[in-house]
Amino acid sequence: MLSKPIPITLLDSVALINSSHAGTIVVTGSHGGRSAAGFVVDVSKKPLAVFFNDAGGGKEDAGKVGLGMLQAIGVPAACYSHMSARIGDAQDGLGNGILTDMNDLAKQIGIKKDMQVSEATRRVQKQ
């Protein structure tokens, strides 16, 4: 019996996340900063993994500090380069995003720097 593939949810803004996205892989066009990751932290049912735009990093890596926040709640997460995909465009992130950083949970399932977001989502689906 073939298992049903894990759905990928595209959210141009992570502010749109809700419990209906639980069990899916979320690719968002939002930055991976504290405020954006807070939307994932606050949702009652968590996605399997989340991919953010790194927004160029920012001061003190502000564009990706959310990776640690999601690590703390058991959610694999990664950021893709703002130079590889448009900020605010989840479809572009999925189609063209190249990973720049990820939390340890993402690394444990084989997600690596310079990997395409599309390949990383396949890694999550194989878990």
Beta strands, then each sheet from edge to edge (+ up, - down):
strand 1: 8-11
strand 2: 25-31
strand 3: 49-53
strand 4: 77-80
strand 5: 99-102
sheet 1: 1+ 2+ 3+ 4+ 5-
end
